[in-house]
Amino acid sequence: DCHQYTNRSCEECLKNVTCLWCASSKQCVPYPVRRILPLADLCELRSARWGVCWVNFEALIIAMSVVGGMILIMLGVCCCCCCKKKSKKQVSEGEEGGCSQPDKEDERAARERERRRVRQEER
């Protein structure tokens, strides 16, 4: 039972994985498993500890958000880089399509090359 560790220490309380330590009230309470985050009336996020005593829920949420955001940004950058490489490769091979349409300048250069080739063949 988690309540027996109330007014003791965080380390003692968290030896039992089903317990949540509230640093502000020094209470050891059962973790509300049906909810991801503890209710505010049970314990504030900045005072709630679960698993380890040195990380509170507030810091955990912020850290997870930052890491998640960085992963999403990196995935987006990787997709853009792959898309640009594929697009450049297809343009150099003379293929149509890809992630982005060739711009007007590329089309103009391709038409000019074709005109020169036709003129050369005529000579």
Residue, then its C-alpha position, 0 to 999 in steps of 0.5 A: d500500500c502506497h499510503q504507508y510511505t507518506n511523510r517518509s522519503c521519495e525514494e522509499c515511496l517510489k520503490n513501489v512502481t505503482c506509487l506516486w510521490c507528491a513532493s509538496s505534500k510529502q504524500c505517497v499515493p497510488y498512481p492513477v493508472r486510468r489517467i496518463l497525468p495525475l489530477a491537479d487535486l491529487c498533486e501538481l505536475r511540478s511536485a509529482r514524481w513517478g519512477v525517479c525522484w529527480v524528474n517531475f511531470e512538468a519537466l518530463i512533459i516539456a522534455m518529451s515535447v522538445v524531443g518529439g518536435m526535434i524528431l518531427i523537424m528532422l524527419g521533415v528535413c530528411c524528406c525534403c533532402c531526399c525529395k530534392k536529391k530525387s528531383k535533381k537525379q530525375v532532371s539530370e537523367g531527363e525523366e519527368g515527375g519527381c517531388s517538385q516540378p522543374d521550374k521555367e528556367d530549367e525547361r527553357a534550358a532544356r528546349e535550348r539544348e534540344r534546338r542546338r542538337v537539332r541544328q547540329e544534326e541538320r548540319 
